[in-house]
Amino acid sequence: MIFLYNDDVYDKYVTIKSDGNVKQFLMLSDDNFRLAGHENKTLNITIAVPRDAEYGNYSGNIYLYFRRF
C-alpha cells in the first residue's frame, strides 16, 4: 500500500509509472488521478508472479509524479 496526502490547498494531478523487469508483474489500483487539496488516498500495489515465471532476480522502480492541476 502507498498512502498519499496532498498537504497543499491546490489540487494535484498524480501519475504513477514503473520500470524494470518487475514491471510486468505489478498491478496498481490507480495510476492517473486527481488529488484534491488536503485530500488523502490509499493505493494498492499487487505483485503477481506467474507460476511459470523464470527463476531469477527481478527489480525495478515505482515513480510518483505530482503536478499542480
C-alpha positions as CSV (number, residue, x, y, z in Angstrom):
1,M,0.0,0.0,0.0
2,I,1.0,3.6,-0.6
3,F,-0.6,6.4,1.4
4,L,-0.7,9.8,-0.3
5,Y,-1.7,13.1,1.3
6,N,-1.8,16.4,-0.5
7,D,-0.9,19.0,2.1
8,D,-1.3,21.8,-0.4
9,V,-4.5,23.9,-1.0
10,Y,-4.1,23.3,-4.7
11,D,-5.3,20.1,-6.4
12,K,-2.6,17.8,-7.8
13,Y,-2.5,15.6,-10.8
14,V,-0.8,12.3,-9.9
15,T,0.8,9.9,-12.4
16,I,2.5,6.7,-11.3
17,K,4.9,4.8,-13.6
18,S,7.2,1.8,-13.1
19,D,10.2,0.4,-14.9
20,G,12.5,-2.6,-14.8
21,N,11.8,-6.3,-15.5
22,V,9.4,-6.5,-12.4
23,K,7.0,-4.1,-14.2
24,Q,5.3,-7.0,-15.9
25,F,4.2,-8.3,-12.5
26,L,2.9,-5.0,-11.0
27,M,-0.7,-4.0,-10.8
28,L,-1.7,-0.6,-9.4
29,S,-5.2,0.2,-8.2
30,D,-4.9,3.6,-9.9
31,D,-2.1,5.2,-11.9
32,N,-3.5,8.6,-13.1
33,F,-5.8,10.6,-10.8
34,R,-6.6,14.0,-9.3
35,L,-5.8,14.5,-5.6
36,A,-7.7,17.5,-4.2
37,G,-6.1,19.9,-1.7
38,H,-5.9,18.3,1.8
39,E,-7.2,15.0,0.4
40,N,-5.6,11.6,1.1
41,K,-5.7,8.5,-0.9
42,T,-4.6,4.9,-0.4
43,L,-3.2,3.0,-3.4
44,N,-2.9,-0.8,-3.6
45,I,0.1,-2.4,-5.3
46,T,-0.1,-6.0,-6.2
47,I,2.8,-8.1,-7.4
48,A,1.5,-11.2,-9.1
49,V,4.3,-13.5,-10.3
50,P,3.0,-16.4,-12.5
51,R,4.0,-19.9,-11.6
52,D,5.8,-20.4,-14.9
53,A,8.0,-17.3,-14.4
54,E,11.7,-17.9,-14.9
55,Y,13.7,-18.2,-11.7
56,G,15.9,-15.1,-11.2
57,N,16.3,-11.7,-9.8
58,Y,13.7,-9.1,-10.8
59,S,14.0,-5.4,-9.9
60,G,12.5,-2.1,-10.8
61,N,11.3,1.3,-9.6
62,I,8.0,3.0,-9.0
63,Y,7.9,6.7,-9.8
64,L,5.2,9.1,-8.5
65,Y,4.8,12.4,-10.4
66,F,2.9,15.3,-8.9
67,R,1.9,18.5,-10.8
68,R,-0.5,21.3,-9.9
69,F,-3.9,20.8,-11.5
